[in-house]
């Protein structure tokens, strides 16, 4: 695990200057153990290393036998041992025991198609001296990031946006459409960034530059097979799931440093503890975040799993005062990022890094096996929207509006209000309707008239609709899961996991997102994922005797924070200070009066605007960081 960066000039001039050094300095946290630099004519490559495998011999950059190919890697290649044996059998000579080295030897044989043999989380760059080509690649689901920008002077790339900005080679003009997307989704989806000229390399994508021309290629895609008329029994799929899980976890336990598990009270992290016990037959360290609000706190279920498998368990509390670190944490994203869970995500990495250098997390299980309540909402929406409009508008919706507002996680009134609101967007946004922060009408109130005019009718929902329409012959449930796997997972969940773990100089691995496990999950019948109001049926069945009943029977609540209540209590003054009239006005694009209305309605319990308000808090803090780098420094 590390951070990589580099630049390629288009006019064949030497890649000199100190831009590379500035880029490396901006991401020291990603790799405090070592630094490597390579220059050859128009190209410069750099990396910061967090040593995980081959601690002494795995320094980067790494070269092919004849020195004609050079690679820098961020991430891990889990099947490197098997690949190494195959390559040695074909005559390749290795200089290290590092997983990184297999890439250059595979590249020698297969060129850009080398990525198809890799099982891992990765973003890497390969410079081919003979062909004078630069190849960039990213793993199949986007666990590891790679940003780039192209200008008159050439190409520049890096693991993080702040590193790109440090190069001094990037135009910092903002992308108005990306800002609109941010307030729609809580994050900026797809290949955009907050800056018009900075893009993300897409998951499962390679990009090869020769001179000033580039070609992009997608090397992997999720395919949903046609539904079987008579599917095999659920136990057939349960056995295959357990086999895939044990195989994936076994690969991702390869490490030369201590590792552990981020253990919530849910099925996915619990499944990792089960699999580790099967593979290692030894206790593992587990880490859990707890809260003083029982509707958010899963520590008792986590403790039950820990006791069942005899883990060395650690638990710590995150409180409202911890949220004040948000401004500093946002610096690692380099753009607005709304989810308030960044604080607990960073806190668990920061705390556990005193004990372990590598953690396994349960990201991906909801997207693969139907864990989100939004999938149930989408199924219900089709039936609800078929009802006569007068019943919905004159009876159901007024009754829902009369429900008292609760600050409990996934309370009945919250689900009812979000369902009604989401149904209004469902036709255009599909499954993403339930995750939208500001709908179109709210954004017209939020954003100034001048800014809205600059968007020229841009529709933020269109991207989600296009993503959901992509899979061929897919069911409604499969389209919803595909959208989450292609959009919400890489651009929100995994972005948070990467930035916040790296901010604490820790590597986090996600075994459930092993690509063979993903391909298996795509073929599991819908009826074994969701039925009635029950989610993750297959996982519950597969682990029915392997996890505590308190975990198996627990409804899905998600990785969240008691922000609604904290905003009405201990964080009230902080939020009002951040969202002051002057601070909002300084952004130049937000209507202060509408923000004041949201604050008053939330504090008085007329509505739960916690996600909308926190998206504004994050945007204002990012804006202050950008305008005045020392603003609100903690």
Buried (B, 14 or more C-beta within 10 A) or exposed (E): BBBBBBBBBBEEEEBEEEBBBBBBEBBEBBBEBBBBBBBEBBBBBBBBBBBBBBBEEBBBBBBBBEEBBBBBBBBBBBBBBEBBEBBEEEEBEBEBBBBBBBBBBBBBEEBBEBBEBBBBBBBBBBBBBEEBBBBBBBBBBBBBBBBBBBEEBBBBBBBBBBBBBBBEBBEEEBBBBBBBBBBBBBBBBBBBBBBBBBBBBBBBBBBBBEEBEBEEEEBBEBEBEEBEEEBEEBEEBBEBBBEBBBBBBBBBBBBBEEBBBBBBBBBBBBBBBBBBBBBEEEBBBBBBBBBEBEBBBBBBBBBBBBEBBEBEBBBBEBEBEBBBBBBBBBBBBBBBBBBBBBBBBBBBBBBBBEBBBBBBBBBBBBBBBBBBBBBBBBBBBEEBEEEEEEEBEEEBBEEBEEEEBBBBBBBEBBBBBBBBBBBBBBEBBBBBBBBBBBBBEBBEBBBBEEBBEBBEEEBBBEBBBEBBEEBEEBEBBBBBBBBBBBBBBBBBBBBBBBBBBBBBBBBBBBBBBBBEBBBBBBBBBBEBBBEEEEBBBBBBBBBEEBBBEBBBEBEBBBBBBBBBBBBBEEBBEBBBEBBBEEBBEBBEBBBBEBBBBBBEBBBEEEBBBBBBBBBBBBBBBBBBBBEEEEBBEE
